[in-house]
């Protein structure tokens, strides 16, 4: 656990960064981050807008709070020259970035690019966390669970890249509808591969994802460090959206799995 018992660490991006392609839409770098306790850790560093960093922070703490396999999130500060076209200025010389500590593994996008689809998709179908992934994405209105947003590590998967939660990178809190199903980005590459009986078995674990949170949504969101980027009124609306969405999780889970229109 990071310093101050907060699930999101603070970190400073160290000198060398390398731009990489993980098959996602984001501007991503690989580099080292010095954390609050002076530990140095390898991280993926994302140069994204303020709303996208807020989405990453809140989705990250929610997922970790539910026991989902999500890498440690870090709110980072980098020098402008380390990042191409910084999206969120901090001061004249620095920008804020989202970092997640690296875990060993390869993205599913990379594996599929290597023509391993016949080997990888059965692993996803057998993965015990598959229903959790669908439920988490339904709850957080994640619009972009593509093949680059899963990392295969050992016999399981890590969930990464939640910048498009809350309906996408330009979310507006006043437009969030807790009863609405937002997007089915899994459909094109994964759900279509699942027989209907398999999908049906995933609805209940998906529905139950929010119940695995050991604290209130408000407590978790308040510890996300998103208050460094948005004001308290916006955070309160995001908390309200997430809390109000829970009673609809049965239908939302069935819809994201393609079982309800």
Secondary structure, 3 states (H helix, E strand, C coil): CCHHHCCCEEEEEEEEEEEECCCCCCEEEEEEEEECCCCEEEEEEEECCHHHHHHHHHHHHHHHHCCCCECCEEEEEEEHHHCCCCCCECCCCEEEEEEEECCCCEEHHHHHHCCCHHHHHHHHHHCCCHHHHHHHHHHCCCCCCCHHHEEEECCEEEECCCCCCCCCCCCCHHHCCCCCCCCCCCCCCCHHHCCHHHHHHHHHHHHCHHHHCCCCHHHHHHCCCHHHCCCHHHHHHHHHHHHHHHHHHHHHHHHHCCCCC
